[in-house]
Amino acid sequence: MDTVKARALRSMAELGTAYDDPVLGKDPQPAHMKDIVVTRQDNGGVHINSGIPNRAFYLAATAIEGPAWETAGRIWYDTVCDRRLKQDADFAAFAELTVSVAAQRFSPGSAAHKAVIAAWNTVGVTAS
């Protein structure tokens, strides 16, 4: 649409800044759990609040050296495919499983493991 002025649909680096447009409005993506949108729309806010785990991924991926698909991408993919991930998992359950997968794949205390923990903590999801 030619009338829309936006940088992107979503920004994983700077949530809430992808657009501020008269047609679309302002990008509503929260970057932290303290700003989570509680709503009955959007299946309880699954799309609007997706910025929180997206930012955790971005933070982990940029903290780990090398291509994102080799480490952070592998952790997130393995987590999504893990049979322990319940269909109704909340952010905390997903975070805990990414931390577990990072420890299993790259060893406890590895740079990848620490980066995943730090990323979730930064977005307000406690991960150990």
Phi, psi and omega in degrees: 000122184294336184277347182275130177248105183210151174278325185195174173281322179217152171237121177279338181277318183227080183300144181085005183240005184295327179202153170213093196227142179298331181278313184270336188090199180263140177304119185265008186296121174281149181254353187214150181301332180295342182251013183304141180268119178264117185208158173268343179285166173056040181050045179084015177092024184299325181275315182297322182271359180296344178298331182295305176291331176298317179294321177300317177299311179304313181297317178295314183296321181280340178279337182264131179291150177098176181297139183302327184289343181278331185235284182301316178300319178294319179297311181295318179297312179299324179293314180298326181274350185291132181295341178285344180283115181281151179298333181256024181299139174266181183299322181296317179294319178295317179300312180302320180289323177297321178296317179297315179296319179299318179294320180292315185283321187242000178088144178299135179084358178292166178301320180295315180299312180296321181295321179294315178300311181298321181297313179296319179298324180296325180270007175087016175252113184290121178230135182250000000 
